[in-house]
Amino acid sequence: SDSNAALHLYRIVQEALNNALKHAGANQINVRLSVKSGLGSMVIEDDGQGFPDTYEEKNGLGLRIMRHRCSLFDGEVFIEEKPEGGVRIRCSFPIDTDDNDKLSTI
């Protein structure tokens, strides 16, 4: 349902903020939510130190949970280190733009 999707988006942001503050030492974190051509997108970017060098930590439980949460409403998560430093997490998901209630809920 729409409220479940909204809750999962909230939890993804919560996890990303926690990671950026606790592990990356970020000073700035930006969260953007947009809808274009039937596709919703939530982007969280930080200016922290990025991921540790170990593969295991890059695929840690928090990131796996974010991917799982996004998949529950047919979305996909993309996680990357930014060239200028920090991390970008994007959750893209289908959205019915003809349904105004859905847009206002998410």
C-alpha positions as CSV (number, residue, x, y, z in Angstrom):
1,S,0.0,0.0,0.0
2,D,1.0,3.7,-0.3
3,S,1.5,4.0,3.5
4,N,3.8,1.0,3.5
5,A,5.9,2.6,0.7
6,A,6.0,5.9,2.6
7,L,7.1,4.0,5.7
8,H,9.8,2.1,3.8
9,L,11.1,5.3,2.2
10,Y,11.3,6.9,5.7
11,R,13.2,3.9,7.1
12,I,15.6,4.0,4.1
13,V,16.3,7.7,4.8
14,Q,16.7,6.9,8.5
15,E,19.3,4.2,7.8
16,A,21.2,6.4,5.3
17,L,21.3,9.3,7.8
18,N,22.5,7.0,10.6
19,N,25.2,5.6,8.4
20,A,26.4,9.0,7.2
21,L,26.6,10.4,10.7
22,K,27.9,7.3,12.5
23,H,30.3,5.8,10.0
24,A,31.2,8.4,7.4
25,G,31.6,11.6,9.5
26,A,29.4,13.6,7.1
27,N,29.0,17.3,7.6
28,Q,26.3,17.7,5.1
29,I,23.5,15.3,4.0
30,N,20.9,16.1,1.3
31,V,17.7,14.2,0.7
32,R,15.6,14.8,-2.4
33,L,12.3,13.2,-3.5
34,S,11.0,13.7,-7.0
35,V,8.5,12.2,-9.5
36,K,9.0,12.3,-13.2
37,S,7.3,10.2,-16.0
38,G,5.8,7.7,-13.7
39,L,9.1,7.1,-11.8
40,G,9.7,8.2,-8.2
41,S,13.2,8.8,-7.0
42,M,14.6,9.5,-3.6
43,V,18.3,10.5,-3.5
44,I,20.3,10.8,-0.3
45,E,23.8,12.3,-0.6
46,D,26.5,12.9,2.0
47,D,30.0,14.5,2.0
48,G,31.5,11.9,4.3
49,Q,34.5,9.7,3.8
50,G,32.7,7.1,1.7
51,F,32.9,3.3,2.2
52,P,35.7,1.4,3.9
53,D,38.0,-0.6,1.6
54,T,36.6,-3.9,2.7
55,Y,33.9,-5.5,0.5
56,E,32.0,-6.9,3.4
57,E,31.3,-3.5,4.9
58,K,30.2,-2.0,1.6
59,N,27.5,-4.7,1.5
60,G,26.6,-4.5,5.2
61,L,23.3,-5.3,6.7
62,G,22.0,-1.7,6.6
63,L,22.6,-1.4,2.8
64,R,21.0,-4.8,2.2
65,I,18.0,-3.8,4.3
66,M,17.7,-0.5,2.2
67,R,17.7,-2.6,-1.0
68,H,15.1,-5.0,0.4
69,R,12.8,-2.2,1.6
70,C,12.9,-0.5,-1.8
71,S,12.2,-3.8,-3.6
72,L,9.0,-4.2,-1.5
73,F,7.3,-1.5,-3.6
74,D,9.0,-2.6,-6.9
75,G,11.9,-0.2,-6.5
76,E,15.6,-0.5,-6.9
77,V,18.5,1.0,-4.9
78,F,21.7,2.3,-6.5
79,I,24.6,3.0,-4.1
80,E,27.8,4.7,-5.3
81,E,30.7,6.7,-4.0
82,K,30.8,10.2,-5.4
83,P,34.1,11.2,-7.2
84,E,34.3,14.3,-5.0
85,G,33.8,12.3,-1.8
86,G,30.8,10.9,0.0
87,V,28.1,8.5,-0.9
88,R,25.0,8.8,-3.1
89,I,22.0,6.4,-2.5
90,R,19.2,6.5,-4.9
91,C,15.9,4.5,-4.6
92,S,13.9,4.5,-7.8
93,F,10.4,3.2,-7.9
94,P,7.3,3.1,-10.2
95,I,4.5,5.5,-9.2
96,D,1.1,6.1,-10.6
97,T,1.1,9.8,-11.5
98,D,-2.6,9.7,-12.4
99,D,-3.4,9.0,-8.7
100,N,-3.0,12.3,-6.9
101,D,-3.6,10.6,-3.5
102,K,-0.6,8.4,-4.0
103,L,1.6,11.3,-4.8
104,S,0.6,13.2,-1.7
105,T,1.0,10.1,0.5
106,I,4.6,9.4,-0.6
